Amino acid sequence: MSNGVCVLAQNNSKTDYVQQAYALALSILATAPNTNISIVTDDAIPDAYKDVFDQVISIPWGDLAKKSDWKIDNRWKIYHVTPYRNTLVFDADMLVLDNITPIWENIDPLIFTNTVTTYRNELITNRYYRKTFDSNNLPNIYTGMYKFSKCDEAHNFFKLLDVIMQNWKVFYQQYAPKNMQNWNSVDLSAAVALKILDSKINNDLTFNGYKQSGILHYVEDEFLTADMLKWLEERI
């Protein structure tokens, strides 16, 4: 298949990320009902959720996040397991509230979000959580949503991301030593990979959550209540 959404969801002791991925899929299908959506997980998927996913894909090569509550360690594997030629990746704790179909018109091989707004649609300019990016001149990217195509450029990026995420302390010490972050994150690891590869970043994709438009990254798990899930189900 040419285009599709792929989301990795691994539950931990506190959060049902599979349920969040289900809510994400419902929100996408409400405005773009023909969208292909796959979930990458080793967790059980309730029968009621299965109809929204065209494929359920097991996490390959072992679970690198087995000992972690913050299930990010397998994120680089999406490139290798996606069934689509062009893949749009979301964090599980997001809702898509506008039609994403126009995104597929962008043919750039690797596109990251680098501008985000508040729910009031105000551009976020506070750099408190981005000191490591600024002081080390790293690309200001967010991996909550990004798009890639199967090609040499994207393949090289994800191969390098694998190495960085499994050896993050070494790479952060070399490429992000100022205000060094003492934990592994996909955002910072991807920024380091892009700096090493000197890739070009496309600025077209932004988050836009004001008045339930655009793409909402709600972050707080409590946001996804039973009533919210019912509302999403009723939309499709």
Beta strands, then each sheet from edge to edge (+ up, - down):
strand 1: 3-8
strand 2: 37-40
strand 3: 55-57
strand 4: 86-90
strand 5: 94-96
strand 6: 110-113
strand 7: 142-149
strand 8: 215-217
sheet 1: 3+ 2+ 1+ 4+ 7- 6+
sheet 2: 5+ 8-
end
